[in-house]
Amino acid sequence: MEQILSDEYFMREALKEAKKAFDADEVPVGAIVVCNNRIIARAHNLTERLNDVTAHAEMQALTSAANFLNGKYLNECTMYITLEPCVMCAGALSWSQIGKIVYGASDTKRGYNLVGNKILHPKTEIISGTIAHECADLIKTFFQKKR
């Protein structure tokens, strides 16, 4: 019998990606894509390394998952993200028709909720606040170190 892993388990995997970004002096956001209880994509922010403002963790994970599945629609998948997606990423997630989004910390400055959740695909399930404190602490630590 296959064990169904929890949202917390997968968010901790996304947090590992965020820590990679932190260590690389990138804003520490991590994302993973899960399909059928299996991680099919892992990513973290690469905006500094690639000198690309669109190289957010979610965008990298979407591309990787689509390549893995050999298709652009991810309606059978869940993305776990350590920070609430920005409007750009929410738009891309909508186009992918992602089945479910689970995020940790809210982003009160740039998160998609500032414009409302209608930006997402209507069938996408949203769960927020999964290990939010740990996700937020990593980002706070990163920006405190910058000051």
Secondary structure by P-SEA (a helix, b strand, c coil): cbbbbcaaaaaaaaaaaaaaaaaacccbbbbbbbccccccccccccccccccccccaaaaaaaaaaaaacccccccbbbbbcccccaaaaaaaaaacccbbbbccccccccccccccccccccbbbbcccaaaaaaaaaaaaaaaac
